[in-house]
């Protein structure tokens, strides 16, 4: 039996019913600017009816954007300016991760902040598609880079004899290029499949969210089935690859540490805490993706009638708006914690930062 994901259509219909619409004679004609603005503000109010919530979210996104850019910028500058660290493979991968996080924050943060200041949802257009493409590239690149970082640590700890011969400079650069190339190709396919449902009449019309994340954009374009299925399958595969590689690498490192220093329980405890820390941080980093996978699976498994009944009894549009805002906030978390987890937690990076500050003062 074919099961369709009816929730985006119902959400869009519920919001559109409460918003001003054009005359019936102009049904197939693009709305003029005042009508589009009114509809965008109405959709915004359906998501965030409280002015207090808008102000709180504005402060949250401003603070998280500034903190993320500051921490990532300082860490990237310290790694790039240090000759001792720039050549090491793990820090080269960390720089790649930071670049991806900065690009994600630059495209997401200002976009959401602009919508909150204007109190309107994001209009569908060139920037919406560009932001969706760049965000998808960054998400894929981040997950692939984290996977490579876990495997690099596994080679360093468990295959130390072959580490230098396996992870040469040329292969390291190839890995970095491949993370961006694979991410760009997958994102281009998803965006191209979405564009098949593009209609000129949709240009300029507000979407049902503050950001062009997959659900809102797919709902606006009539939920193209091919794009949705491809995105969900590829996203699930990349997520499982990341989890499997991360789990395998850190469990093997823990086993090596336990076997090497079996009599010293204190060292075993430290190794156990290290593995628990990095696994916990991985779960935190993948929390937005887990939420997206869970919601996608729910929409696929539930029938149309179940979705409609759920919306009728729980105020579906308000719940969907809350879920959308939660997802936007959680998407800001990984870029804030990645430099702390993989950069500032390392002793080498903490030692380099003071030296860089003294070097800058001496050269003034």
N, C-alpha and C positions, 0 to 999 in steps of 0.2 A: 504494500500500500504506500503510495506516495504521500509523504508528510511535508508540508510547507511551513516556513517560518513566518507566521502571520503577525507576530508582535510588532515589527517596525511599521507595517501598514496601519495597524490599529492605533499605535502611538501617534503617527502622523495625522490620521483621520481625527482622533480625539482632540489634538491641538488645533487642527485647522478649523474644526467646527466652532471653536470658541473665538477664533480670530477673524477679523474683517476680511472678506474676499471680494474680488472684483465682480462686476456685473456679469450676468449670464452671457450677454453678447460678446464679452471680451474674455470668455473662459479660456480660449486657446492663445491669447495674446499676452505677452510679457507684461507684468505689472509695472506701473511707473514707480519712480523713486519714493514718493510719500507712502504709497500703498505697501511697497516692499518694506519700508522702514517700520510702518505700523504692524505689519505681520511679524517681522522679526522681533519687535518689542513684545508683542503678544506671546509669541513662542517662548521668549526669554522669561516672561512673568509666569508662564505655565511651569517652568522649571524652577525658578527662584522667585516666588511671590513676595518674599520678605526682603525689605531694604537692608535690614540688619545682617541677614545671611549674605547679601551681596557684598557689603563692606568687609565682613569677616573673610570671605573668600578672596576678595581683592588683596587684603593684607597678607593672607596666607601665600598666594601666588607671587606677590611682590617679594616677600621675604625668602621663599624657597628659590625663586629665580636668582636673586642677588647672591644668596649663600652658595648655590650651586655653581654659578659663574665664578665667584670668588675662589672657592675651594679648588675647582677644576683648573682655573687659570693659574693659581699659585703652584699647584702640583705639576702641571704641564710645564710651566716655566722652570721649575727646579730640576725636573728630569731633563729638559732640553739643554739647560745651561751647565749641567754636571757632566764632565768627561768620564767620571768614574761609573756613572749609572747608565748613560745613554747607549752604551754598547751591549748591555745585558739584555738577553731575549725577553725576560719577564717584564722589564721596564719598557721595552719597545712595544710589547703588547699592551701594557698599561697606557702608554701614550695613545695608542690606537683606540682603546676604550674611552679615554677622556675626550678625544676628538669627536667620537660618536655621541657621547653624552652632551657635549657643548652644542653640537648641531641640533640635537633633539630639544634642548632647552631653548635655544634661540628661536626655533620655529614654533614651539608650543607655548612657552611662557608669555611672550608679547601678544600672541594671538588671543589667548584667553583673557589676559589683562585688558586688551582693547575691547573685547566683547563685554566684559564686566563694567568698564567705564562708560561705554555707550548704551549699556543695558539692552542689548539686542543679540540675537544669535548670528552665527557666521553665515554670510551669503555664499551661495555656490558659485564658483568662478575659478579663474586661473590660480589664485593664491590658495584656494581650498584644495584643489587637486595637487598643487605643488607641495603644500604642507602635508597632505596625506602621503604622497610619494616619499618625501624626505623622512617623515616619521617612521614609515614602514621600513625604509632602508636602515635607519638608525637602530630600530628594534632588532631586526635580523642581525645587523653587524654587531650589536652588543652581545647578543646571545652566542654568536659564533666566536667572538673574541674571548668571552668568558670560558667557553669550551676549550679553546686553544690554550688559555692560561692555565687551566686545570691540567691539561695534558702535558704542558711544559714543566709544571711542578712535578708531575709523575716521572718524567724523564730525568729531571734533575736529582730526585731523591732515589728512585728505584732503578734507574739505568744510568748511574753517574759515569760509569766507564765509557759509555757510548754517547754521552750527552753532547759533547762538542762536535763529534763527527756527524751526529744525526741532525742537530739544529745549527746548521751553518748560517752565516749572515745572508747568503743568497736565498736559502730556504725560508729564513725568517721573513725577508721582504716578500717572498712569494706568498707566504701565508697571509700576511697583512693585505696584500693586493687581492688575494682570493676572497677574503672576508667581505671586502667592499664590492667586488665584482659579483659574487654570488648574491649578496643582499640586493644590489641594484637590479640584477636580472629578475629575481623573484618579485621585487616590488614593481618593476616595469610590467611584468605579466599580469599581476593583480590589477594595476592601474589600467592597463589596456583592456582587460576583461570588463572592468567597471565602465570604461568609456563606451563600450558597445551599447549600454543602456542610456547613453547620454542623449538628451533632447535639447534643442535650442531654447525651447520654452522654459527650461529649468534654470537657465543662466540668470544669475542675479537674484534668484529667489532664496530666502533664508532656509537653512537646514534646521533640523530639530535638535541642535546642540551648539556648544561653544567652541567645538573643535571638530575637524573633519576626521574623526576616528571611524573605523570600519562600519559599525552599526548605523551611525547617523548618515554616512554617505551612501551606503547601500539602500537604506530606507528612502532617501531622497531620490535615488535613481531607479526606484521600483524593485529593489532587491534582486539584481541579476544573479541567477542561480549559479552559473558557471564561476563567476568571480567569488561568490560566497563559499562554494565547495572547495575551490582551489586554495583560497586563503586559509580556511579551517584545516584542511589536510596538511598543507605545508607548514602552517604554524604549529600544529600538533607534532609533526615530525621533527622540526627543529627544536622544539621544547623538550621532547623526549631524548633527542640526541644530547642536548646540553645536560639534562639531569643524569643520564646514564654515564656520560664521560666524567662529569663532576664527581658522581658517587664512586665510580670505579677508581679514579685517580686518588681521591683522598682516603678511601678505605685501604687501598694498597699502600699508600704512604704510612698510614697508621699501623698496618701490619708489619711493615719494614721496621718502623721505630720500635714496636713492641718486641720483635724478635731480636733486634740488635742490642737492646738494653733490657733484657728480660729481668735481671736481678734488681734493677733500679726502678721501683714503682713510681717514684716522683717524676721521672722522665716520661713514663707511660701516661701519667695523669696529665702532664703538659701536652703530650701528643693528642690525647683524647679531647682536651679542651680546644686545641687548635682545629681539629676536625669538626667538632661540634659548632665552633664559631663560624667557620667558612660555610658549612652546610646551612646554618641558620640564616646567614646573610644571603645565600643563594635563594632560599625560600622567600625572603623579603624582596629580593630583586625580581623574582618571578611572580610575585603576588598579583600585579595587574594582569599578567598573561594567564594565570590560573583563573582569575575572575572572568576573563574574556572566554576562555575555553569552557568554563562551567556554564556561562550564559548561552554560548553557541550550542552546547550539547543539550541544554534545556529546551531551546527553541526548536531543535531538530527532533527531539523525542516527543515533545508535547504536540497534540493535535490542535487544530484550529479552535474547536469548541472548548477545549481545556484552557487555551490561552484567553479566549473571550470571557469565559466564566471567571478566570483568575483576575482579569482586568476589571470586570464588573464588581467584584467583591472587595478588591483591595485598592481601588483608585489607581489604575495602572499607570496613567501618565505621570502622576506625582512620584510613584515608585520608580518608574523608568528614569525620570529626571534626577532623582536622588542617586540612582546607580550610575548615571552618566557623570555626575559631579564627583562621586567617589572614585571613579576610574580616572578622571582628570587629575585629581589630587595624588593618587597612587602612582601615576605615571611620572610625577615630579620627584618621587622618592629615590629611585635608583641612581639618577645623576648626582644626588646629594651624598649618597653613602658610598658610591664606588671609589672615589679617591681616598676616603677614610679607610675602607676595608683593604684595598689593594695597594694604596700608596703610603699614607701617613702612618699606618700601622707597622710598616717596615722600618726597622732601625736605620737602614741606610738612607732612606728618604728624610727621616727626622733629623739625621745628622747633617745632611746637605743643606737644609733650609737655613739654619743659622749662619753657615759659612757664606751662603749666597747673599744674605742680608748684610753681613760685614763687608763682603766684596763690593756691594753696591755703594755703601757708605764711603769706602776708601777711594772709590773712583769718581766721587762727586767733586 
